[in-house]
Each structure stands twice: as C-alpha cells, then as structure tokens.
C-alpha cells in the first residue's frame, strides 16, 4: 500500500524530478490509497514499476506525458473515492508532443474491470489507439455518467 497525491496538473521540478518522485512513490506498490497522478513524464523513462498496481482508491490522472505505453496492465479497480474536476475517476489529457512523434499510444488497462464511482474523460491524445473500442459503460458503475472519449 502506498499514498497517492493531490497535485493535479501542478508539478515541481523538471521531468527527471517528476519521474524520480513517481518511482519512489509507486515502486512495488499494489494499492494506491488516494490518486495516481502521472504528469509530465518523458518518453525515455522506464515505467515498468507501475505494473504492480492493482487498485487505486481515488482517481487516475494521466496528462501532458510523451511516453508511448502506460504499463498498468494489472490495474483492476478504480474506486473513485475522489474525483478529478469533480466527476472523473479516469482522466487522460494531452499526452503527445506536437513537435515530435513521441506520444501515448496505448493505455494498457487490460485488466480494468470496474470504476466504482466517477466517469471517464479521454481527450486530445493525438496517437492514442483503441480507446473508442472499449465499452466504458460496462466498466463504469454509475449508469448516469457518459464517458467522454
């Protein structure tokens, strides 16, 4: 079990500092108590340490990154005890660099079966594949929410 963050899009230091902080917080972590915020991570960083995460109690924010794949293949549940922008449990935004070919291409959420509270927002990810083929309504528990993809 490890603690999550509540920084949103605010970052301290450069991309290398962001990565070191992320690695320190989530290496060998299975349950994130709070929010998993992955912001401003470079394409050269090894994120394989994230594959141990099975559950996030708050929300997941993936924004302004340029890595190609997010290794959260063992994540099963997002509880949504906290929301990003007051209603989202999964928020994925602006994960590409318009000046290069570096961009998020796959989310890798193969095992994600439940978002217990909150919605899904995925926008402005120029090279992200297959997000529109996912049946987000089957994963989201709240039938009143529409996924924004």
N, C-alpha and C positions, 0 to 999 in steps of 0.2 A: 504494500500500500504506500502511495506517495501523495503529496499535496499538489493540488492544481494551482492555477494562477488566475488573477482577475485584472489583467493588464489591458485587454482589448487590443487595439492597434498601437498602443504606446510601447515603444521599445527603448532600451538603454544600451548604449554602445553600438558597435558595428556588427556586421553579420557574423563574424567569428565569435564575438562575445555572446550573441544570441544563441549560436549553436552550442557553445560550451555550457551555457546555463541550461539549455534544453537537455543536453546529455547528462549533466549532473543530476537533474531533477527526475528523469524518467528511465535511466539505465536500470534494468532488472525490475521494473515496475509492472505490476499486473493490474492494479486497480488505482485509478486516479480519483482521489477524493477532491472533487471540485472540477475545474475546467482545464481542458487540454488546449492550449493556445500555441499554435505553430505559426510564427510570423517572421518574415524577412530571413529565411534560410536560403543559402546559396546552393547552386547545383553541384558543387564539389563535395558537399558534406555527406557522410555515411549516416543514414537514419535507421539502419537495421536494428538498433537498440529499441526502437518503438514497437517492434513486433511482439514483445512480451505483454503489451497492454491488452487486457480482455474486457475492461469495463471503465467507463467514465461516468461519474455521478452527475456532473454539471453539463456543460456544453463543449463542443469541439469547434474551434475557430482555426481555419487554415487560410491565411491571407498573405498576399504580396511575397510569395516564395517563388523560386525558379528551379526547384528540383523536379525530376521527371516522374517519380513514383513515391507514393506515401505507403510505407510498409506497416499498415495497421491491419494485416490480414487475420489477426486473431481477435480483433475487437468484435464483441458480440452484442453489447448493450450500451446505449447512451441513455442514462436515466433522466436527464433534463431537469434536475433539481434547481438549476439556474439557467437562464436563457441569455443568448446574445441578442442585443437590440429588442429585448422584451418578449420575443416569441420563438427564437430559433435554437434548436439543440445541435444542429449541424449547419455551420456557416462557412462556405468556401467561396473566396472572392479574390480576383486579380492575381492569379498565380501564373504569371508569364512576364517576360521582359520583351517589350515591343521592338527593342533594338537588337535582339539576338534570337536564336532558335530555342533557348532554354525556357521550359515551361512545364507545368504539371500536366502529365498525360494520363495518369491513372491513379485513382484514389485507393484501390486495393482494399476495399472494405468487404472482402469476400464472405466473412462470417457474420457481418452485421445483420441481426435478425429483428432487433427491437429498438425503437426510440420511444421510451415510455411517456415522455412529455415533451412538447415543443415541436417545431416544424423544421423543414429543410430549406436552405437557401443556397443555391449554387449558381453564380453568375460571373461573367467576364473572365472566364478561364479559356483563353483562345484555343488551346490544343487539347483540352480535356476530353477523353473518349468515354463513351458508353454510359454517361450519367442519365441520358434520356431513356435508356433501355431498362433502368432499374424501376421496379414497382415500389416507389417510395411510400405510397399509401398503405401497402401491406406491412411496411416496417414501422411506420408512424402509428402510435396507438390512438391519437386524437383524430377522429374522423372529420372534425370541423375544420381542420387545417389543410390548406392546399400547399403542396410542395412548390417552391419557386425554382425552376430549373431552366 
